[in-house]
Amino acid sequence: MRDLATLPKAHLHLHLDGALREQTLQELCERRGTPAPQLPPGRVYSSFAVFMDVITACHDALASPDNLERVVGEVVEDAAADGAVWVELSLWPGLFQGRLGPDREAVQLVLHSGHAAAARLGVGFGLMVAANRHLGPDAASRTARLATVLATEGVVSFGLDGDEAAHPPAAFEEAFAIARHGGLLATPHAGESLGSDSVAVALEALGAHRILHGVRAVEDPTVVARLASAGVCLDVCPTSNVRLGVFAAEDHPLATLIERGVRCSVNADDPLLFGTSLLDEYALCRAQFSLSDHQLAQVAETSIDASGAPSALKGSALAAVERWRRSPV
């Protein structure tokens, strides 16, 4: 079998606060004089409170410039080690709670750290700035304006995080219009806790270029056909979907979506929280979903082409994927 670590790919669905290395989280908690959270066996969370204990510790660990620079650098390192040639990290600026200054300065710190690490490793880096649904449409529009202002510094996409069921996507139409007008890719979460209707609204109201998760589109063949026809990419995270009970492992629809012509990328979502990595997800797709090397190369090509990477990087990376596909087994 071909080595999946050498398959050039992009990591497009990756949350900063869920991507710390476990050892780094422990060290940073010790420095703060606080106990590190206990990660549950198999990363199966018995309650929302246990999940939030880990998330809160991650947020606290990112609350200094030095810590943030270290974590962003390690996240880029881990992705590059898994074969990523482009890392599109997702960030909700509010997670810092003002502890790193105004949101603009905090985002610029992440951009600086990400670009520095990427340059050192010879890969590309871009940032997805995300709004949080629970703060409402007006706050989302303000975040979209911030994201567009920083487009020249490396923000490439605009996301939408939070409880999809409590705050469906239609309310955020204005924010995504601002982002698209500012030249950013529209990349909301949809089709995870809500079904195919949420995916349809993300297409219609938000003008989605990519949809983070989107897997429940499979519930409606019409929506699947629309995704395939429009060429919209689903940034799929199989382990996350299984851990959170969206689908049982044996029922995950990734292979079905690909067979029906939907463009899909494969991603880790929150590597720390779910005990996975970008490379693990590709290996899972080979072993559990029986994706062939040709299909895995297609997934990698989609991830690169649908990313916010510059055209020169896309061209060289796609050529490298083709060389991988033609390499001997």
C-alpha positions in Angstrom: 0.0 0.0 0.0 1.1 3.6 -0.7 2.3 5.6 2.3 -0.6 7.9 3.3 1.8 10.2 5.2 3.4 11.1 1.8 0.1 11.9 0.2 -0.1 15.7 -0.1 -3.3 17.0 1.5 -4.9 20.0 3.2 -6.3 20.1 6.7 -9.4 22.2 6.4 -11.5 21.4 9.5 -9.3 21.9 12.5 -10.1 23.9 15.6 -7.3 25.6 17.5 -8.7 25.0 20.9 -9.2 21.3 20.3 -5.8 20.7 18.7 -3.3 21.0 21.5 -1.0 18.1 22.1 -1.9 16.3 25.3 1.5 16.7 26.8 1.5 20.4 26.0 -1.9 20.9 27.7 -0.5 19.1 30.8 2.7 21.3 30.8 0.8 24.5 30.4 -1.7 23.6 33.1 1.2 22.8 35.5 2.7 26.2 34.8 -0.6 27.9 35.7 -0.8 25.8 38.9 -4.0 24.1 37.8 -4.6 20.4 37.4 -4.7 19.1 33.9 -8.1 17.7 32.9 -8.6 14.0 32.7 -9.2 12.9 29.1 -11.6 10.0 29.2 -10.7 6.5 27.9 -11.3 6.3 24.2 -12.2 10.0 24.2 -15.8 9.1 24.9 -17.3 11.8 27.1 -19.7 10.7 29.8 -21.2 14.2 30.1 -21.2 17.6 28.7 -19.5 18.8 31.9 -16.5 16.5 31.3 -16.2 17.8 27.8 -16.3 21.4 28.9 -13.6 20.8 31.6 -11.2 19.9 28.8 -12.3 22.8 26.5 -12.0 25.3 29.4 -8.5 24.1 30.2 -7.5 24.4 26.6 -8.8 28.0 26.5 -6.9 28.9 29.6 -3.7 27.4 28.2 -3.9 29.7 25.2 -4.2 32.8 27.3 -0.7 34.1 26.8 1.2 35.1 23.7 4.0 32.7 24.3 1.6 29.8 24.9 -0.4 30.7 21.8 2.8 30.8 19.7 3.8 27.4 20.9 0.5 25.8 20.4 -0.1 27.2 16.9 3.4 26.1 15.9 2.8 22.6 17.2 -0.5 22.3 15.4 1.1 23.2 12.1 4.0 20.8 12.8 1.5 18.0 13.5 -0.4 18.6 10.3 2.8 18.8 8.3 4.0 15.5 9.7 0.8 14.0 8.5 1.4 15.2 5.0 -0.5 18.5 5.0 0.9 21.0 2.6 -1.8 23.5 3.6 -3.2 24.1 7.1 -6.4 26.1 7.4 -6.8 26.5 11.1 -10.2 27.6 12.6 -10.4 30.2 15.3 -13.3 31.9 17.1 -11.7 35.1 18.4 -13.9 35.1 21.5 -12.2 32.1 23.0 -9.5 34.3 24.4 -12.0 36.4 26.3 -9.9 39.6 25.8 -6.9 38.1 27.6 -4.7 38.7 24.5 -6.1 42.2 23.8 -8.7 43.1 21.3 -9.9 40.4 18.9 -8.0 41.9 16.0 -4.7 41.7 17.9 -5.4 38.1 19.1 -6.2 37.0 15.5 -3.0 38.7 14.3 -1.0 36.8 16.9 -2.4 33.5 15.5 -1.6 34.6 12.0 2.0 35.6 12.8 2.6 32.3 14.7 1.0 30.2 11.9 2.9 31.9 9.1 6.2 31.5 11.0 5.7 27.8 11.6 4.5 27.2 8.1 7.5 29.0 6.6 9.9 26.9 8.7 8.2 23.7 7.6 7.8 24.6 4.0 4.0 24.4 4.0 1.2 26.9 3.6 -1.0 28.4 6.3 -4.3 30.2 6.3 -6.9 31.1 8.9 -10.6 30.5 9.2 -12.1 33.1 11.4 -15.4 31.8 12.8 -18.4 33.4 14.4 -20.2 31.8 17.4 -23.9 31.2 16.9 -24.9 31.7 20.5 -23.8 35.4 20.3 -26.3 36.1 17.6 -26.4 37.6 14.1 -25.1 41.1 14.9 -22.0 39.7 16.6 -21.4 37.3 13.7 -21.5 40.3 11.3 -18.9 42.1 13.4 -16.7 39.1 13.3 -17.2 38.8 9.5 -16.0 42.4 9.1 -12.9 41.7 11.2 -12.2 38.7 9.1 -12.4 40.7 5.9 -10.1 43.4 7.2 -7.5 40.7 7.9 -7.8 39.0 4.6 -4.6 40.6 3.4 -2.8 39.1 6.4 -3.9 35.5 5.8 -7.5 35.1 6.8 -9.0 33.1 3.9 -12.4 31.8 5.1 -15.3 32.6 7.4 -16.9 29.9 9.6 -19.8 29.5 11.9 -19.4 27.5 15.1 -21.7 26.6 18.0 -25.0 24.8 18.6 -26.5 24.3 15.2 -29.9 23.1 16.6 -30.4 26.1 18.8 -29.2 28.6 16.2 -29.9 27.4 12.6 -27.9 28.9 9.8 -30.5 31.2 8.1 -30.1 33.9 10.8 -26.5 34.5 9.7 -27.1 35.4 6.1 -25.8 39.0 6.5 -22.5 37.9 8.1 -21.8 35.5 5.3 -22.7 38.1 2.6 -20.1 40.4 4.3 -17.5 37.7 4.2 -18.1 36.6 0.6 -18.1 40.3 -0.5 -14.7 40.6 1.3 -13.3 37.7 -0.8 -13.5 35.0 1.9 -14.6 31.5 1.4 -17.9 30.8 3.2 -17.3 27.7 5.4 -20.1 27.2 8.0 -20.8 24.2 10.1 -24.0 22.5 9.0 -25.6 19.1 8.7 -24.2 17.7 12.0 -26.7 18.1 14.8 -29.4 19.1 12.3 -30.2 17.2 9.1 -30.2 17.8 5.4 -32.4 20.9 5.6 -29.6 22.7 7.4 -27.2 21.8 4.6 -29.7 23.2 2.1 -30.0 26.5 4.0 -26.2 26.8 4.2 -26.1 26.5 0.5 -29.0 28.9 -0.2 -28.8 31.5 2.6 -25.1 31.5 3.4 -23.6 30.8 -0.1 -21.4 28.1 1.3 -18.3 27.2 -0.7 -17.5 24.4 1.8 -19.6 23.0 4.6 -17.9 21.7 7.8 -19.4 18.3 8.4 -22.4 18.3 6.2 -22.7 14.6 6.4 -26.4 14.5 7.2 -27.0 15.7 3.7 -27.1 12.0 2.9 -30.6 11.9 4.4 -32.0 13.7 1.3 -30.9 12.6 -2.2 -32.0 16.0 -3.6 -29.6 17.8 -1.3 -26.8 15.3 -2.2 -27.5 16.0 -5.9 -27.3 19.8 -5.3 -24.0 19.5 -3.5 -22.6 17.4 -6.3 -23.9 19.7 -9.0 -22.6 22.8 -7.2 -19.2 21.3 -6.4 -19.5 22.3 -2.8 -17.0 20.5 -0.6 -17.9 18.8 2.7 -15.1 19.0 5.3 -15.8 15.6 6.9 -14.5 14.4 10.2 -15.3 10.7 10.6 -14.0 10.1 14.1 -15.7 13.2 15.4 -19.0 12.1 13.9 -18.8 8.7 15.5 -17.6 10.0 19.0 -20.5 12.5 19.0 -23.1 10.0 17.9 -23.9 11.6 14.6 -23.5 8.2 12.9 -22.4 4.8 14.1 -19.0 3.8 12.6 -20.6 1.2 10.3 -23.2 3.7 9.0 -20.9 6.6 8.3 -21.9 8.0 4.8 -18.5 9.3 3.6 -18.1 6.6 1.0 -21.7 7.0 -0.2 -21.3 10.7 -0.6 -18.1 10.3 -2.6 -19.8 7.7 -4.8 -22.7 10.1 -5.4 -20.3 12.7 -6.7 -20.0 15.0 -3.6 -16.6 16.6 -3.1 -15.3 15.7 0.3 -12.2 16.4 2.3 -11.2 14.4 5.4 -10.1 16.1 8.6 -9.6 15.6 12.3 -11.8 18.4 13.8 -10.4 18.4 17.4 -7.5 16.0 17.5 -7.0 16.3 21.3 -10.7 15.9 22.1 -11.2 12.9 19.9 -7.8 11.2 20.0 -7.1 11.3 16.3 -5.0 13.1 13.7 -5.2 14.0 10.0 -3.2 10.9 9.1 -5.4 8.7 11.4 -8.5 9.9 9.5 -7.0 8.9 6.1 -6.0 5.5 7.5 -9.5 5.0 8.9 -11.0 5.8 5.5 -8.8 3.1 4.0 -9.3 0.5 6.6 -12.9 1.0 7.7 -14.6 2.6 4.6 -12.5 0.7 2.1 -11.6 3.8 0.1 -9.0 2.9 -2.6 -5.8 4.8 -3.1 -7.4 6.4 -6.1 -10.3 7.6 -3.9 -8.0 8.8 -1.2 -6.0 10.8 -3.8 -9.2 12.3 -5.0 -10.1 13.3 -1.4 -6.7 14.9 -1.0 -7.1 16.7 -4.4 -10.4 18.0 -3.2 -9.0 19.3 0.1 -6.3 21.2 -1.8 -8.5 22.6 -4.5 -11.3 23.7 -2.1 -8.9 25.3 0.3 -8.0 29.0 0.6 -4.4 28.3 -0.5 -2.8 30.4 -3.2 -3.0 29.1 -6.7 0.7 28.4 -7.0 0.6 26.2 -3.9 -2.5 24.4 -5.3 -0.8 23.7 -8.6 2.3 22.2 -7.1 0.4 20.2 -4.5 -2.0 18.8 -7.1 0.9 17.7 -9.3 2.4 16.0 -6.2 -0.8 14.1 -5.6 -0.8 12.9 -9.1 2.8 11.6 -8.7 1.7 9.8 -5.5 -1.3 8.2 -7.3 1.1 7.0 -10.1 3.7 5.7 -7.7 4.2 1.9 -7.4 2.3 0.2 -4.6 
